[in-house]
Amino acid sequence: MMIPMVLGITIITFVVIHLAPGSPTDIETQMNPKVSAQAREKLKRIYGLDKPLHRQYLDWLRRLAILDFGDSFVDGRAVIKKIGDSLPITVVINSLSLLIIFLVAVPIGVLSAARQYSLFDKFTTVFVFIGFSVPTFWLALLLMILFGIRLNWLPISGIKSLYLADPAFWNRALDYARHLVLPVFVSSFGGLAGLSRYTRSNMLEVIRQDYIRTARAKGLSERAVIYKHALRNALMPVITILGLSVPGLIGGSVIFETIFSIPGMGQLFYGSVMARDYPVIMGILFIGAILTLFGNFLADISYAIVDPRISYR
């Protein structure tokens, strides 16, 4: 079903972006009073926008069959090249964020459920409310002021320094890591609060089940009851959330990439939408659709690993 779903997604997105107000030719010619109507029509023919919408989609689909996303309307570069230049840094930042979220949020949620109404549980509850309520852009600006301007500990823009005193490998790696600290923290902060709360609520529901009461009655240690019997079942909704977070590896970076001036997929997508650069928009949305379906596929496989009651034959 993944192939027809991808086709359906591409049809819907192709129609929607062409229904949006404005076009690439309008953006290039409206601010120039010397451009004639004939020049506008010529631009439409160059971009292939003079054809009916279904013909444009079939032409795009034909190129997609050989992994050709076309050329950008803005600078004429190949779309696959532009995406290839922007994709690595976005994947690195969001992969690190997902890893931090999973490694930190799940233990916090488990401990909060196991020690319900304790001081630790109350503290994490306050943390969750703060994480949900603090706007990402506001938090990013505060961190930039504190660590970048006041303390001068971390850089506040880009992914590497323009000039390094010593361009050795380890110095470049350290400089790269220092540039990633603030974007990764901002990217993971909200997700960390949300996933820990999901884990806590799922654990509270699971540890009230009869089989958990039976495991305790058999004399099993609390550690074995929590981490061996309860946690695996409580992770089911968490796996769903993580699977649906895979598309965020590309699309969830617009805010912090703009704030920190990171040349990643978020900035590329935002700039392409503003310029009505249809080939780049379709290329990014197609990759996002593939990642969404791939995330669901990984979640389905993970269900069978986590829950022994599920098997795929």
N, C-alpha and C positions, 0 to 999 in steps of 0.2 A: 504493500500500500504506500510505501514511501515515494515511489516514482509518480503516481497520479496525484499525491498530495503536493509534491513539489511543483508539478505543472499547474495545479489549481492555485497555489500561492503566487506563482509568477504571473499568471493571468490577472489575478486580482490586483497585485501591486503595479503591474504595467498599466492597467486601466486607471488606477487611482492617481498615479503620479502624472499621467497625461491629462487628467481632469482638473488638476490643481491650477489655480490662476497663474498666468504668465507662461512664457516659453523661453527657451535659450535665445531665440532670435530677438524677442522683445527686450531681454536684458542687455543684449549687445548693441541694439540699435535705437532704443527709445531715448537714451540720453544724448544721442548725436543727431541734431536736426538736419545734417547734410546727407544722411542716409536716405536713399530713395526707396519707394515701394518695390522697384525691380531688384534692388540689392537685398531686401528682406526675403523676397521669393527665391532668390539665388541661394541665400543661406539655408532656407528650408530644404531646397533640393540637395544641397551639399550634406546636410544632416539627415536626409531621408524623411523629413517631417511632412513632406507634401503627399506621402502615400497614405492610404486609409490605415486606420489604427490596427486592424487585423493583419495587414501586410507588414507593418512595422514589427508587430510581435512575432510573426512567422520568420522574418529576416533575423531578428534577435535570437530566436530559438534555433535557427539553422547554424548561426555562428556559435551558439552555446554548445552545440553537439561536438565541436572541435575545441572547446574551452577557449573560445575567442569572445571576450566581453565587449569588443569594439574599442573605439578610441574616444577619449574625452572630448567633449565639446569645448572645454575651456582652453586647454593647452595642446590638444592633439596627441597627447601621450596615450599609449595603450593602457586600458583600464586595468588589466591584470598586472601591469608594471606598477601603476600607482598603488594598487591594493597591496602588492608584494612589498613595496617600500614602507607602507604604514602598518601593516599587519603585525610584524614581530613585536614591536614595543607594546602594542595594545594587548597582545596575547600574554606577554611576560607579566605586565602589571596585573591583569585580571586573573591570571593563573595563580600568581602569588596571593592575591586577595582571597580567592576561593580556598586556597590551601590554608591560609591563616584563619579564615572563617570556620572551616570545618574542624581544624585542630584545636581551636580555642572555644568555639561556641558549643560543641557537643559536650565536652567535659563540664563546662559551666552549667549547661542545662541539666545534665545528669546529677551533679552535686546539688543543685538547687532543688530538684525533685526529691532526692534522697534525704535532704535536710530541710524539708519544707518548714517555713516560718522561722528559720534560724536567722542569725545576723547576716550570714553569707547570702541567704535567699533574699532578704530584704535589700541588701546592697546591690545584688544583681538586678533586682526589680527596678530600683532607681536608675541603674545604668541602662536598662532596656528602654525606659521611658525617655531618658535623655537621648539615646541613640535614635529612637523613632522621631523625636521632635526637632532635633537640631538639623537645619538645612545643610546640605552638603557644601554648597558654595560658601556659606557663612563660616562653617568650620574650617574650610580650606583657607579662607582669608585670614582667620585668626591664627592658624598655625603658621602661615607665611609671615605674618607680622611678628609672632613670638620667636620662632626658630630661625627665620631667615633674616629678619631686620634687627630685632632687638638683641638676640643672642648670637646671631651670625654663625649658627652651627650647621645649617643645611641650605643648599641652593633652593631657589623658589621657582625656577623656570627651566624648561628644556630637559634633555636627558644626558647632556655632557657639557663640561666646561669648554669654552672656546680656547682657552690657553691653559696648558698644564706645565708646571715647572719641570716635571720629570715624566715623559710620555711612556714610561715602562708599563708592562702589562698589568701588574698588580695595582699601580697607581690609577690606570684607566678603569680597572674593575672597581676599585674603591670609589672613584669619582662617579661612576655609573650607579653604584649602589646608593650613594648619598643622594643622588637625584631621584631615586625611586622611593625613598623612605616616605615622604609626605604624600605623593599620589597613592601609594599602596595603602597607607593608613586611612586616608580619606575614603578610598574605594571600599575598604573592608569594614569601616566603622558601623554603618547602618545595617549591613548584612549580618554582622556579628551579633548585634542586639536582637535582630529578628529571629535568626536561626536558634539562638540560645533559648528564646522564649518558646519557640515551637518544640524544641527538644524537651524542655521542662514540662510543658503541658502534655506531651505524648507520654513521657515517663510517668507522670502522675496518674494518667489513665491506665497504663499497663500495670503498675505495681499494685493496683487495687483489684486486679483480676484474681480468680480463684486459683489458677495454677501457680501464681506467685505465693499465695498463702500456703499452698501445699508444699512448695519448695522450702519455705521457711519451717513448716511443721516437720519436714524430713530432717531438719538439723543442718541444712546448708548454711554456710557463712553468708553474712550480708553482702560481702563483696561478690561472691559467686551468684547470689540471687540477682543483684543489680546488673552486673556486667555480663553474665553468661545467659541469664534467662530473660531479663526485662529489656536490656538495651537493644538486642537484635530486633525485637518486635517494635520498639519505640522508634527505630531508625527508618521505618518504612516511609512515613510522610517526609522525613528529612531528605531521604534519597530522591523523592519526587521533586522537592524544592531545588536540590543541587542539580538534578538533571535539567530542570527548566532554567537554571542559571547559566548553562553552557552558552546560549546565544549572547549573554552579557559579555562574553569574551570579546565581542566586536561592538555591539550596540550600546553597551552601558557606560561608555567612556566619554560621552560628549561634554559633560559638565567639567569634570576635573581635568580633562585634556585641554579644554579651552582655558581654564584658570591657570594651569601650570605650563601652558604653551608647549604641550607635548605633541609632536607631529605624528599622531596615531590615527586609527580608524575613526574615532569619534570626531576629530576635527575634519577629516576628509569627508565624512558623511554630512556633517553640518554645512560645510562649504559647498558641497555638491548640491544639496537641497536648495540653498540660497541661490545658486547659479543655474538651477534647473538642468543640471548635467545628467541627463537621463541614463546614459550608459554606465556611469559610475554608481548612480543610485541603484540601478538594477543589479549591478555586480555585487554590491554590498548586501542588498536585500536577499539575493539568491544565496550567498554564503551564509547569511543569518538563518534562512529557511533550512538549509542543510544542517546547520549546527543545532537548530531546534529539534528537528527529527532525530538527529544523532543523539542529542541529550535524552530524549524520550526512550530511545532504544537502549542506551546505557542504563537508564532507570529501570526498565523492564528486566534487563539481565541482572541488575543488582538485587532486584526483589527476590529472585531465585537463590541468590547467594546468601542473603540475610535471613529470609524466612524459609525454614525447611518444609513448610506446608505447600510451597509453590514449586512446581517443576514444569519444565517445557520439554515436551517429547514430540 
